[in-house]
Amino acid sequence: MTLNNLSKNKKLVLGIVLDLIGMITFIDIIWAPISALLMTKMYAGKKGKVAGVFSFIEEILPGFDIIPSFTIMWFFTYVFSKKPEVIEVK
């Protein structure tokens, strides 16, 4: 199972865990590229790439660790999205 195919609830939980990891300040230089890669894997397309760049910059800059970028991206994708979610009935 890839990160892109996770359910929205699992993505939220994973995003919160990854945001908590990102708040550890002494691992920023290692965490920044990993965070960007995970963001692009969790959210496909242009949104994921833009979020990956934002996540990298947010993690690499000192003092910005408190921004929960994975959780913000989850809300942007699933709560504030303009596209209605299609529910397939089998």
C-alpha positions in Angstrom: 0.0 0.0 0.0 1.4 3.4 -0.9 1.0 6.6 1.0 -1.2 8.1 -1.7 -3.8 5.3 -1.3 -4.3 5.6 2.4 -7.8 6.5 3.7 -8.3 10.1 4.7 -8.5 9.2 8.4 -5.2 7.2 8.2 -3.6 10.2 6.4 -4.7 12.5 9.2 -3.3 10.3 11.9 0.0 9.8 10.0 0.1 13.5 9.3 -0.2 14.4 13.0 2.5 11.9 13.9 4.8 13.3 11.2 4.1 16.9 12.4 5.1 15.8 15.9 8.3 14.3 14.6 8.9 17.6 12.7 8.7 19.5 16.0 12.0 17.9 17.2 14.3 20.8 16.5 17.7 19.0 16.5 16.8 16.7 13.5 15.7 19.5 11.1 18.6 19.1 8.7 17.8 15.4 8.3 14.0 15.7 8.6 13.5 18.5 6.0 14.1 16.4 2.8 12.4 13.3 4.3 9.3 15.5 5.2 9.2 16.9 1.6 9.4 13.4 0.1 6.7 12.0 2.3 4.5 15.0 1.5 4.8 14.4 -2.2 4.1 10.7 -1.7 1.0 11.3 0.4 -0.6 13.9 -1.8 -0.2 13.4 -5.6 -0.1 16.0 -8.3 0.8 19.6 -8.2 -0.7 20.1 -4.7 1.6 17.5 -3.4 4.7 19.0 -5.0 3.9 22.5 -3.8 3.2 21.1 -0.3 6.5 19.2 -0.4 8.4 22.4 -1.2 6.5 24.2 1.6 7.2 21.4 4.0 11.0 21.4 3.2 11.3 25.2 3.7 9.2 25.0 6.9 11.4 22.3 8.4 14.8 23.7 7.3 14.2 27.2 8.7 14.8 27.5 12.4 11.8 28.5 14.5 9.1 27.3 12.1 8.8 23.8 13.5 5.5 24.6 15.1 3.7 24.8 11.8 1.8 21.5 11.3 2.2 21.3 7.6 1.0 17.7 7.1 -2.2 18.5 9.1 -2.8 21.8 7.2 -2.4 19.9 3.9 -4.9 17.3 5.1 -7.5 20.0 5.9 -6.7 21.7 2.5 -7.3 18.5 0.7 -10.3 17.0 2.5 -12.1 19.8 4.2 -11.6 23.0 2.1 -11.4 21.2 -1.3 -13.8 22.4 -4.0 -14.3 19.0 -5.5 -17.0 16.9 -3.9 -15.9 13.4 -2.7 -17.4 10.7 -4.9 -18.8 7.7 -2.9 -19.0 4.6 -5.0 -21.7 2.1 -4.0 -21.1 -1.5 -5.0 
